[in-house]
Amino acid sequence: MNLSKLFLLSTLAFSLLAASSAASAGHKPKNSDCLACHSDNTLTKDHNGKPVSLFVDENKFKHSIHGSLFSCVDCHKDVKSSPHETTPLKVKCVECHSDANEAYQHSLHAKPTSTGAPAANCQDCHGGAHEVMGASDPKSPINRANIPATCGRCHGQKFLMESNGQSTQPFINYQESVHGKASENGDKSAAVCTDCHNSHAILPANDPASPIYKFNVPNTCGKCHNGVEKTYLKSIHGKAVTAGNEHAPTCTDCHGIHSIKSHVDPNSSVSEQNLAQTTCARCHESVRLTKEFGVAGNRVSTYLDSYHGLASEGGSVVVANCASCHGVHNILPSSDPDSTINHANLDKTCGQCHKGVTQRFTLNKVHVGRETKNDAGAIATRWVRFIYIPLIILVIGGMLLHNILLWFSKTRAIRRSQTRFVQRMTPQQRWQHLVLLSSFIILVITGFALKYPTSWFAEVFGMGEHLRGIIHRVAGVVLICAGVYHVFYLALQREGRSLLVSLAPGPKDAIDIWTAMRFHLGLSKVKPQFNRFNYAEKAEYWALVWGTALMAVTGVMIWANVWVGNLLARWWVDAATAIHFYEAILATLAIIVWHFYQVFFDPDVYPMNWAWWDGKMDEAHYKHEHPLDKDAATNVVAIETEKPSEKTENGD
């Protein structure tokens, strides 16, 4: 081959190679070209120096909705060659999904969170960009069966939700609801998050365009419960909502929002157990409806005063409740001919339970407190009340007065029959006891009146909260002063020191407890021998000392709660409040169960141990109870009995 031919062949080969390179540079890369590099599970860095995964699962991409419709460069439009020299720009879903993006941009998910990033983006819900599957695919995160779990990836994370000022409780409630459990069990018709909140246009409840806006709720629920919606919209509640009355109840007001449960579930707000006292009561027990719209209030309390209400509170599950008479979704005013409580329909309504009723039977009132001047039953009830209340007061009051007189007379007769006494309490000790007794009773009444404002405690003096607080604090100061005085009395006065020595616990008290229990159980004939004070009296005294000190300290902490909260911490006040309350219960029950038995109900002292009143105790009884007290003889007081004077036949 000569040089000219060789030159021509070289030139032709070079030209073909150059043409081939030029064609390759302008050729649109295929998926196989991209996957030649991106099927390698490695990381590299973008132009900002951040690590970027090169890996694309070819199998998943091929079966994704994008893999079956598009090639890589349909989304990565800035990639013109393979390989590319610069990092591709971030793909924007809006270029194809403009409608979805428009809805998303106005939604709660598009708003920035505490980190500055959107609450949720496309990939958070639809999955990885190269693995997006259609909603009909069972593996898709937006498949109907998977939506609760998809939403729960964020809304079920406690830390994530709380960091953005929200709660996981709605998601938890949904899981326990009738909708959540049905969806979990594979019911494809059960409501999921997007049925109520929409898919992309998720808006807050106060937005009129939101499907969960109050006036849109019936229509939202009606997408599944169409028949119920139509019935509801014809009811008095539905008409009020249609008219724009924001006080009228919609579906979620009665059934709950995320925590909707079956009506047969005892925890449901529309169960027979909760309907009257919880659900209907929120509106119909208040006076707000009366003031705003002229609707009768106190409907629940008057129902509960009736036989139906009393039986319901007693646990009956068959007795009539609100829905039994008024209907469920078809509630209408009594003036409406279609109403279940219209006079013409009452025999049918009542006949559901009371078979064979007539119109005469239906004249009886259900809400017993609803009385009118011209109502025969109301007039009769008022007359009966007018007669019986004074009669009860007179008869029972007379009986009580009669028995009190007999009790005092017989008690005094027993006391007069006793002639020799032991001085059990000195006048000073009795005064201390009286101050303690009075302040303690006042503290109990006024203290529990705060905790139980509807109880008889709160009504004893007809006191309001301000007066109650003043009385309680004054009684508390008196009790504290009495306690401080008692400490000085024990330390500085002879009889106080003697009392303290006698009340000091010792090893013998433990032996006495064991001996007393064996004796009273019939296991031993050995009766315990006590000195001036027995183990029960000592235990009560020291419990009183401890309880008084504890109540005084915690009471002052509660009174000066701001100062204590600033000095220590707020939880100290909370702890003091709890201790104060439970110690009050303990002290009150101890007085009733322990002290009152020793003073009033012990058969040996019945009807009463008089020592707290006059300081004296019958000598025989004292020696029987305290045989080891050697000083008792020095405290014996003899009293001359009054002998009836002899009278002559003429009475002179």
C-alpha positions as CSV (number, residue, x, y, z in Angstrom):
1,M,0.0,0.0,0.0
2,N,1.4,3.4,-1.0
3,L,1.5,6.4,1.2
4,S,-1.4,8.1,-0.5
5,K,-3.8,5.3,0.1
6,L,-2.7,5.0,3.7
7,F,-3.3,8.7,4.2
8,L,-6.8,8.5,2.7
9,L,-7.7,5.5,5.0
10,S,-6.4,7.3,8.1
11,T,-8.3,10.4,7.2
12,L,-11.5,8.5,6.7
13,A,-11.1,6.6,10.0
14,F,-10.5,9.8,11.8
15,S,-13.5,11.4,10.2
16,L,-15.7,8.5,11.2
17,L,-14.4,8.6,14.8
18,A,-15.0,12.3,15.0
19,A,-18.5,12.0,13.6
20,S,-19.2,9.2,16.0
21,S,-18.0,11.3,19.0
22,A,-20.0,14.2,17.9
23,A,-23.1,12.1,17.5
24,S,-22.5,10.6,21.0
25,A,-22.2,14.0,22.5
26,G,-25.5,15.2,21.1
27,H,-27.3,11.9,21.8
28,K,-30.0,11.8,24.5
29,P,-28.8,9.4,27.2
30,K,-30.8,6.2,27.8
31,N,-31.7,4.7,31.1
32,S,-29.1,2.0,30.6
33,D,-26.5,4.8,30.1
34,C,-27.4,6.3,33.5
35,L,-27.7,3.0,35.3
36,A,-24.2,2.1,34.0
37,C,-22.9,4.4,36.8
38,H,-25.9,4.8,39.2
39,S,-26.4,1.1,39.9
40,D,-23.2,1.2,41.9
41,N,-24.1,1.6,45.6
42,T,-21.5,4.3,46.3
43,L,-21.5,7.8,47.6
44,T,-20.0,10.9,46.1
45,K,-20.3,14.7,46.8
46,D,-22.3,17.4,45.1
47,H,-21.0,20.8,44.2
48,N,-21.7,21.9,47.8
49,G,-19.6,19.2,49.3
50,K,-22.5,17.2,50.7
51,P,-22.6,13.4,50.2
52,V,-25.0,12.1,47.6
53,S,-25.9,8.5,46.9
54,L,-25.3,7.4,43.4
55,F,-27.4,4.2,43.9
56,V,-30.6,3.6,42.1
57,D,-32.3,0.2,42.5
58,E,-32.9,-0.7,38.9
59,N,-35.6,-3.2,39.7
60,K,-37.6,-0.9,41.9
61,F,-37.3,2.0,39.5
62,K,-38.4,-0.2,36.6
63,H,-41.5,-1.2,38.5
64,S,-42.2,2.3,39.8
65,I,-44.8,4.5,38.2
66,H,-42.1,6.8,36.8
67,G,-40.0,3.9,35.5
68,S,-42.9,2.6,33.3
69,L,-43.7,6.0,31.9
70,F,-40.5,8.1,31.8
71,S,-36.8,7.9,31.2
72,C,-34.2,9.4,33.6
73,V,-33.7,12.5,31.6
74,D,-37.4,13.3,31.5
75,C,-37.0,14.4,35.1
76,H,-33.3,15.2,35.1
77,K,-33.7,17.6,32.1
78,D,-30.4,19.3,32.7
79,V,-28.5,16.1,31.9
80,K,-27.6,16.3,28.2
81,S,-24.8,13.7,28.0
82,S,-23.5,10.6,29.5
83,P,-21.4,10.9,31.5
84,H,-22.4,14.4,32.8
85,E,-19.7,16.7,34.1
86,T,-21.9,18.7,36.7
87,T,-24.2,17.5,39.4
88,P,-27.8,17.4,38.1
89,L,-30.2,20.0,39.6
90,K,-32.8,18.9,42.1
91,V,-35.9,17.5,40.3
92,K,-39.1,19.6,40.7
93,C,-42.3,17.5,40.9
94,V,-44.3,20.7,40.0
95,E,-43.2,20.4,36.4
96,C,-45.6,17.5,35.9
97,H,-47.8,17.7,39.0
98,S,-48.8,21.4,39.0
99,D,-52.3,20.9,40.4
100,A,-51.0,18.8,43.3
101,N,-48.2,21.3,44.0
102,E,-50.7,24.2,44.0
103,A,-52.8,22.5,46.6
104,Y,-49.7,21.5,48.6
105,Q,-48.3,25.0,48.7
106,H,-51.4,26.3,50.6
107,S,-51.4,23.3,53.0
108,L,-50.1,22.9,56.5
109,H,-47.4,20.5,55.2
110,A,-45.8,23.3,53.2
111,K,-45.4,25.6,56.2
112,P,-41.9,25.6,57.7
113,T,-41.3,23.8,61.0
114,S,-39.0,24.7,63.9
115,T,-36.1,23.6,61.7
116,G,-37.1,25.9,58.9
117,A,-37.9,23.0,56.5
118,P,-41.4,22.2,55.3
119,A,-43.4,19.9,57.6
120,A,-43.5,17.3,54.8
121,N,-42.5,17.1,51.2
122,C,-43.4,14.9,48.3
123,Q,-41.0,12.1,49.1
124,D,-42.1,11.9,52.8
125,C,-45.5,10.6,51.7
126,H,-44.9,9.1,48.2
127,G,-41.6,7.4,48.9
128,G,-38.1,7.7,47.3
129,A,-38.0,9.6,44.0
130,H,-37.0,6.5,42.1
131,E,-39.5,4.2,43.9
132,V,-42.7,6.1,43.6
133,M,-45.6,3.7,43.1
134,G,-49.2,4.4,42.2
135,A,-52.0,4.5,44.9
136,S,-53.4,1.2,43.6
137,D,-50.2,-0.7,44.3
138,P,-50.5,-2.5,47.7
139,K,-46.9,-1.6,48.5
140,S,-47.3,2.1,47.9
141,P,-47.2,4.3,51.0
142,I,-50.2,6.1,49.7
143,N,-52.2,3.0,49.1
144,R,-55.5,3.4,51.1
145,A,-54.5,0.6,53.5
146,N,-51.1,2.1,54.2
147,I,-52.1,5.8,54.6
148,P,-52.5,5.7,58.5
149,A,-49.0,4.2,58.8
150,T,-47.6,6.7,56.3
151,C,-49.1,9.7,58.3
152,G,-48.0,8.0,61.5
153,R,-44.4,8.1,60.5
154,C,-44.5,11.8,61.5
155,H,-47.7,12.2,63.5
156,G,-46.9,9.2,65.7
157,Q,-43.5,10.5,66.7
158,K,-43.8,12.2,70.1
159,F,-40.5,14.2,70.0
160,L,-41.1,15.4,66.4
161,M,-44.6,16.6,67.0
162,E,-43.9,18.2,70.4
163,S,-41.0,20.1,69.0
164,N,-43.4,21.8,66.6
165,G,-46.0,22.5,69.2
166,Q,-48.3,19.6,68.4
167,S,-49.3,16.3,69.9
168,T,-49.3,12.6,68.9
169,Q,-52.7,12.1,70.6
170,P,-54.8,12.5,67.5
171,F,-52.9,9.7,65.8
172,I,-53.1,7.5,68.9
173,N,-56.8,8.2,69.2
174,Y,-57.4,7.3,65.6
175,Q,-55.6,3.9,66.0
176,E,-58.0,3.1,68.9
177,S,-61.1,4.4,67.0
178,V,-63.7,2.4,65.1
179,H,-62.2,3.8,61.8
180,G,-58.6,2.9,62.8
181,K,-59.4,-0.6,63.9
182,A,-61.5,-1.3,60.8
183,S,-58.7,-0.1,58.5
184,E,-56.2,-2.2,60.4
185,N,-58.4,-5.2,60.0
186,G,-58.4,-4.7,56.2
187,D,-61.7,-2.9,55.7
188,K,-61.0,-0.8,52.6
189,S,-64.1,1.3,53.1
190,A,-63.0,2.5,56.6
191,A,-62.1,6.2,56.8
192,V,-58.4,7.0,56.6
193,C,-56.6,10.3,57.2
194,T,-57.0,11.6,53.6
195,D,-60.8,11.0,53.6
196,C,-61.2,13.8,56.1
197,H,-58.1,15.9,55.7
198,N,-57.6,15.7,51.9
199,S,-54.4,14.5,50.2
200,H,-52.5,17.6,49.2
201,A,-54.8,20.5,50.4
202,I,-54.5,19.8,54.1
203,L,-55.8,22.9,55.8
204,P,-56.4,23.9,59.4
205,A,-59.8,23.4,61.0
206,N,-60.5,27.1,61.1
207,D,-60.1,27.5,57.4
208,P,-63.5,27.7,55.6
209,A,-62.0,25.7,52.7
210,S,-61.0,22.9,55.0
211,P,-63.1,19.7,54.9
212,I,-62.8,19.6,58.8
213,Y,-64.1,23.2,59.1
214,K,-67.1,23.1,61.5
215,F,-69.7,23.8,58.8
216,N,-68.1,21.4,56.3
217,V,-68.0,18.4,58.7
218,P,-71.4,17.0,57.9
219,N,-70.5,16.9,54.2
220,T,-67.2,15.4,54.9
221,C,-68.7,12.6,57.1
222,G,-71.5,12.3,54.5
223,K,-69.1,11.0,51.9
224,C,-69.3,7.7,53.7
225,H,-72.4,8.1,55.8
226,N,-74.6,9.6,53.2
227,G,-77.9,8.4,54.6
228,V,-77.1,9.7,58.1
229,E,-76.0,13.1,56.6
230,K,-79.4,13.5,54.9
231,T,-81.3,12.7,58.1
232,Y,-79.0,15.0,60.2
233,L,-79.4,18.0,57.8
234,K,-83.2,17.7,58.3
235,S,-82.9,17.7,62.1
236,I,-83.0,20.8,64.3
237,H,-79.2,20.5,64.7
238,G,-78.5,20.2,61.0
239,K,-80.8,23.1,60.1
240,A,-79.0,25.3,62.7
241,V,-75.6,24.3,61.2
242,T,-76.8,25.1,57.7
243,A,-78.0,28.5,59.0
244,G,-74.5,29.2,60.3
245,N,-75.1,28.7,64.0
246,E,-71.7,27.9,65.4
247,H,-73.2,26.6,68.7
248,A,-75.1,23.8,66.9
249,P,-73.5,20.4,67.2
250,T,-72.0,18.6,64.2
251,C,-70.9,15.0,63.9
252,T,-67.6,15.5,65.7
253,D,-69.2,17.3,68.6
254,C,-71.1,14.2,69.6
255,H,-69.0,11.3,68.2
256,G,-65.5,12.8,68.8
257,I,-62.9,13.7,66.2
258,H,-60.2,11.1,66.0
259,S,-61.4,9.0,68.9
260,I,-64.7,7.9,67.3
261,K,-65.9,4.7,68.8
262,S,-68.9,2.4,68.3
263,H,-72.0,3.3,70.2
264,V,-71.9,-0.1,72.0
265,D,-68.4,0.7,73.3
266,P,-68.7,1.8,77.0
267,N,-66.0,4.4,76.4
268,S,-67.8,5.9,73.4
269,S,-69.3,9.4,73.9
270,V,-72.6,8.2,72.3
271,S,-72.9,5.0,74.4
272,E,-76.0,4.6,76.5
273,Q,-73.9,5.1,79.7
274,N,-72.4,8.4,78.6
275,L,-75.1,10.0,76.3
276,A,-77.1,11.9,78.9
277,Q,-74.4,12.9,81.4
278,T,-71.6,13.6,79.1
279,T,-72.5,14.2,75.4
280,C,-75.9,15.9,75.5
281,A,-75.2,17.6,78.8
282,R,-72.4,19.7,77.3
283,C,-75.0,21.9,75.6
284,H,-78.4,21.1,77.2
285,E,-77.4,21.4,80.9
286,S,-76.0,24.9,80.5
287,V,-77.9,28.1,80.6
288,R,-76.1,29.4,77.5
289,L,-78.6,28.0,75.1
290,T,-81.4,29.5,77.2
291,K,-79.9,33.0,77.1
292,E,-78.8,32.9,73.5
293,F,-81.6,31.0,71.8
294,G,-84.4,30.4,74.3
295,V,-83.8,26.7,74.5
296,A,-84.7,25.2,77.9
297,G,-81.7,24.5,80.1
298,N,-81.1,22.0,82.9
299,R,-82.4,19.2,80.7
300,V,-79.9,16.7,82.1
301,S,-80.5,17.4,85.8
302,T,-84.2,17.2,85.4
303,Y,-83.9,13.9,83.4
304,L,-81.6,12.5,86.1
305,D,-84.3,13.3,88.8
306,S,-86.8,11.2,86.9
307,Y,-87.2,7.4,87.2
308,H,-85.4,7.0,83.8
309,G,-82.4,9.0,85.1
310,L,-82.2,7.3,88.4
311,A,-82.3,3.9,86.8
312,S,-79.6,5.0,84.3
313,E,-77.3,6.1,87.2
314,G,-78.0,2.8,88.9
315,G,-76.5,1.0,85.9
316,S,-79.5,0.1,83.8
317,V,-78.7,-0.3,80.1
318,V,-82.3,-0.7,78.9
319,V,-83.8,2.4,80.5
320,A,-84.7,5.3,78.1
321,N,-82.0,7.9,77.5
322,C,-82.0,11.1,75.5
323,A,-81.8,9.3,72.1
324,S,-84.5,6.8,73.1
325,C,-87.1,9.6,73.1
326,H,-85.6,12.4,70.9
327,G,-84.0,10.3,68.3
328,V,-80.4,10.1,67.2
329,H,-79.7,12.0,64.0
330,N,-83.4,12.9,63.4
331,I,-83.9,15.2,66.4
332,L,-86.7,17.6,65.8
333,P,-88.6,20.1,68.0
334,S,-91.7,18.9,69.7
335,S,-93.8,21.3,67.5
336,D,-92.7,19.4,64.3
337,P,-95.3,16.8,63.3
338,D,-92.4,14.4,62.4
339,S,-90.8,14.8,65.8
340,T,-90.7,11.6,68.0
341,I,-91.7,13.8,70.9
342,N,-94.6,15.5,69.2
343,H,-97.7,14.9,71.2
344,A,-99.3,12.9,68.4
345,N,-96.3,10.6,68.3
346,L,-95.6,10.1,72.0
347,D,-97.7,6.9,72.3
348,K,-95.5,5.3,69.6
349,T,-92.3,6.6,71.1
350,C,-93.1,5.6,74.7
351,G,-94.6,2.3,73.4
352,Q,-91.1,1.2,72.4
353,C,-90.6,0.3,76.0
354,H,-94.0,0.6,77.6
355,K,-96.2,-1.7,75.5
356,G,-99.9,-0.8,75.2
357,V,-99.5,2.9,76.3
358,T,-102.2,5.4,75.5
359,Q,-102.3,9.2,75.1
360,R,-103.2,9.5,78.7
361,F,-100.1,7.7,79.8
362,T,-97.9,10.1,77.7
363,L,-99.2,13.1,79.7
364,N,-96.6,12.3,82.4
365,K,-93.5,14.5,82.5
366,V,-90.1,13.0,81.7
367,H,-88.1,16.1,82.7
368,V,-89.6,16.3,86.2
369,G,-88.3,19.7,87.0
370,R,-90.2,21.3,84.1
371,E,-93.3,22.7,85.8
372,T,-95.8,25.2,84.6
373,K,-98.5,27.0,86.6
374,N,-101.4,25.4,84.7
375,D,-99.9,21.9,84.9
376,A,-102.1,19.7,87.1
377,G,-99.1,17.4,88.1
378,A,-97.0,20.4,88.9
379,I,-99.7,21.9,91.1
380,A,-100.2,18.7,92.9
381,T,-96.5,18.3,93.4
382,R,-96.2,21.8,94.9
383,W,-99.0,21.2,97.4
384,V,-97.5,17.9,98.4
385,R,-94.2,19.6,98.9
386,F,-95.8,22.4,100.8
387,I,-97.4,20.0,103.2
388,Y,-94.7,17.4,103.7
389,I,-91.6,19.6,104.2
390,P,-93.0,21.3,107.3
391,L,-94.4,18.0,108.4
392,I,-91.1,16.3,108.2
393,I,-89.3,19.1,110.0
394,L,-91.9,19.1,112.8
395,V,-92.2,15.4,113.3
396,I,-88.5,14.4,113.0
397,G,-87.4,17.6,114.8
398,G,-89.8,16.7,117.6
399,M,-88.4,13.1,117.8
400,L,-84.9,14.4,117.8
401,L,-85.6,16.9,120.6
402,H,-87.4,14.3,122.6
403,N,-84.5,11.8,122.4
404,I,-81.9,14.5,123.1
405,L,-83.7,15.4,126.3
406,L,-83.9,11.7,127.3
407,W,-80.3,11.2,126.6
408,F,-79.1,14.1,128.7
409,S,-81.5,13.2,131.5
410,K,-80.3,9.6,131.7
411,T,-76.7,10.6,131.2
412,R,-76.9,13.1,134.1
413,A,-78.6,10.5,136.3
414,I,-75.7,8.0,135.7
415,R,-73.2,10.7,136.4
416,R,-75.0,11.7,139.7
417,S,-74.9,8.1,140.9
418,Q,-71.1,8.3,140.9
419,T,-69.6,9.8,144.1
420,R,-65.9,9.3,143.9
421,F,-63.8,10.5,141.0
422,V,-60.1,10.7,139.9
423,Q,-59.0,14.1,138.5
424,R,-58.1,12.9,135.0
425,M,-57.6,16.3,133.3
426,T,-56.7,19.6,134.9
427,P,-58.7,22.8,133.9
428,Q,-55.7,24.0,131.8
429,Q,-55.5,20.7,129.9
430,R,-59.3,20.8,129.3
431,W,-59.0,24.4,127.8
432,Q,-56.2,23.3,125.5
433,H,-58.3,20.3,124.4
434,L,-61.3,22.5,123.8
435,V,-59.3,24.9,121.6
436,L,-57.8,22.0,119.7
437,L,-61.3,20.4,119.3
438,S,-63.0,23.5,118.0
439,S,-60.2,24.6,115.6
440,F,-59.9,21.0,114.3
441,I,-63.6,20.7,113.5
442,I,-63.7,24.1,111.7
443,L,-60.6,23.2,109.7
444,V,-62.1,19.9,108.6
445,I,-65.4,21.5,107.4
446,T,-63.7,24.5,105.7
447,G,-60.9,22.4,104.3
448,F,-63.0,19.7,102.7
449,A,-65.4,22.4,101.4
450,L,-62.6,23.4,99.0
451,K,-62.0,19.9,97.7
452,Y,-65.7,19.0,97.5
453,P,-67.6,22.3,96.8
454,T,-70.9,20.6,96.1
455,S,-70.9,18.6,99.4
456,W,-72.6,19.5,102.6
457,F,-69.3,20.7,103.9
458,A,-69.5,23.7,101.6
459,E,-73.1,24.5,102.7
460,V,-72.7,24.3,106.5
461,F,-72.3,28.0,106.9
462,G,-73.6,29.0,103.5
463,M,-70.1,30.4,102.9
464,G,-68.5,31.4,99.7
465,E,-64.9,30.7,98.8
466,H,-63.6,34.1,100.2
467,L,-65.3,33.6,103.6
468,R,-64.3,29.9,103.7
469,G,-60.7,30.8,103.1
470,I,-60.7,33.4,105.9
471,I,-62.3,31.0,108.4
472,H,-59.9,28.2,107.5
473,R,-56.8,30.4,107.9
474,V,-58.0,31.8,111.2
475,A,-58.7,28.3,112.5
476,G,-55.3,27.2,111.3
477,V,-53.6,30.1,113.1
478,V,-55.5,29.2,116.3
479,L,-54.4,25.5,116.0
480,I,-50.8,26.5,115.5
481,C,-50.8,28.9,118.5
482,A,-52.4,26.1,120.6
483,G,-49.6,23.8,119.5
484,V,-46.9,26.3,120.4
485,Y,-48.5,27.0,123.7
486,H,-48.6,23.3,124.5
487,V,-44.8,23.0,123.8
488,F,-44.1,25.7,126.4
489,Y,-46.6,24.1,128.7
490,L,-44.8,20.8,128.6
491,A,-41.4,22.4,129.1
492,L,-42.1,25.1,131.7
493,Q,-44.9,23.8,134.0
494,R,-44.7,20.9,136.5
495,E,-48.0,19.3,135.4
496,G,-46.9,19.6,131.8
497,R,-43.6,17.9,132.5
498,S,-45.4,15.2,134.5
499,L,-47.8,14.7,131.5
500,L,-44.9,14.4,129.1
501,V,-43.2,11.7,131.3
502,S,-46.4,9.7,131.6
503,L,-47.0,9.9,127.8
504,A,-43.5,8.8,126.8
505,P,-43.5,5.5,125.0
506,G,-41.5,2.6,126.3
507,P,-40.9,-1.1,125.7
508,K,-43.8,-2.1,128.0
509,D,-46.2,-0.6,125.5
510,A,-45.2,-3.1,122.8
511,I,-45.7,-5.9,125.4
512,D,-49.1,-4.4,126.4
513,I,-50.3,-4.5,122.7
514,W,-49.4,-8.2,122.4
515,T,-51.0,-9.0,125.8
516,A,-54.2,-7.0,125.0
517,M,-54.7,-8.7,121.7
518,R,-54.3,-12.1,123.1
519,F,-56.7,-11.3,126.0
520,H,-59.4,-9.8,123.8
521,L,-59.2,-12.6,121.2
522,G,-59.7,-15.2,124.0
523,L,-56.2,-16.6,123.7
524,S,-55.1,-15.7,127.2
525,K,-56.7,-14.9,130.5
526,V,-54.1,-12.4,131.5
527,K,-55.4,-8.9,131.2
528,P,-52.9,-6.1,130.5
529,Q,-52.1,-3.7,133.4
530,F,-51.8,0.0,132.4
531,N,-50.3,3.0,134.2
532,R,-51.6,6.5,133.8
533,F,-51.9,6.2,130.0
534,N,-52.2,3.0,128.0
535,Y,-50.6,2.3,124.6
536,A,-53.6,3.5,122.6
537,E,-53.7,6.8,124.4
538,K,-50.0,7.3,123.9
539,A,-50.2,6.4,120.2
540,E,-53.0,8.9,119.7
541,Y,-51.2,11.7,121.5
542,W,-47.9,11.4,119.5
543,A,-49.9,11.0,116.2
544,L,-51.6,14.2,117.1
545,V,-48.3,16.0,117.7
546,W,-46.9,14.7,114.4
547,G,-50.0,15.5,112.5
548,T,-50.4,19.0,113.9
549,A,-46.8,19.9,113.0
550,L,-47.1,18.4,109.5
551,M,-50.4,20.2,108.8
552,A,-49.0,23.5,110.1
553,V,-45.9,23.4,107.9
554,T,-47.7,22.3,104.8
555,G,-50.6,24.8,105.5
556,V,-48.2,27.7,105.7
557,M,-46.4,26.6,102.5
558,I,-49.7,26.6,100.7
559,W,-50.7,29.9,102.2
560,A,-47.4,31.5,101.2
561,N,-47.2,29.6,97.9
562,V,-45.7,32.4,95.9
563,W,-42.8,32.9,98.4
564,V,-42.2,29.2,98.7
565,G,-42.4,28.7,94.9
566,N,-39.8,31.5,94.3
567,L,-37.5,30.3,97.2
568,L,-37.6,26.6,96.4
569,A,-39.5,25.3,93.4
570,R,-43.1,25.1,92.3
571,W,-43.3,21.4,92.9
572,W,-42.7,21.9,96.6
573,V,-46.0,23.6,96.8
574,D,-47.7,20.8,94.8
575,A,-46.1,18.2,97.2
576,A,-47.2,20.2,100.2
577,T,-50.8,20.5,98.9
578,A,-50.9,16.7,98.4
579,I,-49.5,16.0,101.9
580,H,-51.9,18.5,103.5
581,F,-54.9,16.9,101.8
582,Y,-54.1,13.2,102.6
583,E,-52.9,14.0,106.1
584,A,-56.2,15.7,106.7
585,I,-58.1,12.6,105.6
586,L,-55.8,10.5,107.8
587,A,-56.4,12.8,110.8
588,T,-60.1,13.0,110.4
589,L,-60.6,9.3,110.0
590,A,-58.3,8.6,113.0
591,I,-60.4,10.9,115.2
592,I,-63.7,9.3,114.1
593,V,-62.5,5.7,114.2
594,W,-60.0,5.8,117.1
595,H,-60.7,8.7,119.4
596,F,-64.5,8.8,119.2
597,Y,-64.5,5.1,120.1
598,Q,-62.5,5.7,123.3
599,V,-64.6,8.8,124.3
600,F,-68.1,7.7,123.2
601,F,-68.5,4.1,122.0
602,D,-66.4,2.1,124.3
603,P,-68.9,0.0,126.3
604,D,-67.0,0.8,129.5
605,V,-67.5,4.5,129.2
606,Y,-70.9,4.7,127.3
607,P,-72.6,7.1,126.9
608,M,-69.5,9.2,127.2
609,N,-66.2,9.6,129.0
610,W,-66.8,12.8,131.0
611,A,-63.1,13.6,131.5
612,W,-63.0,15.9,128.5
613,W,-65.9,17.9,129.9
614,D,-65.2,18.2,133.7
615,G,-61.9,16.4,134.0
616,K,-63.2,13.7,136.2
617,M,-63.3,9.9,135.8
618,D,-65.2,7.5,138.0
619,E,-62.8,6.1,140.6
620,A,-63.8,2.4,140.1
621,H,-63.6,2.7,136.4
622,Y,-60.2,4.4,136.5
623,K,-58.7,1.7,138.8
624,H,-60.1,-0.9,136.5
625,E,-58.5,0.7,133.5
626,H,-55.3,2.0,135.1
627,P,-54.4,-0.2,138.1
628,L,-50.7,0.7,137.9
629,D,-51.2,4.4,138.5
630,K,-50.0,4.8,142.1
631,D,-50.7,8.6,142.1
632,A,-54.4,8.2,141.3
633,A,-55.3,8.0,145.1
634,T,-54.0,11.6,145.6
635,N,-56.3,12.9,142.9
636,V,-59.5,11.3,144.2
637,V,-62.4,13.8,144.6
638,A,-65.4,12.9,146.7
639,I,-68.8,14.4,146.1
640,E,-71.7,14.3,148.5
641,T,-74.8,12.9,147.0
642,E,-78.0,15.0,147.4
643,K,-80.5,13.1,149.4
644,P,-84.2,13.9,148.8
645,S,-85.5,16.0,151.7
646,E,-88.3,14.4,153.8
647,K,-91.6,16.1,153.4
648,T,-94.5,16.1,155.7
649,E,-97.9,15.1,154.7
650,N,-98.8,18.7,154.5
651,G,-95.9,19.4,152.2
652,D,-94.0,21.5,154.8
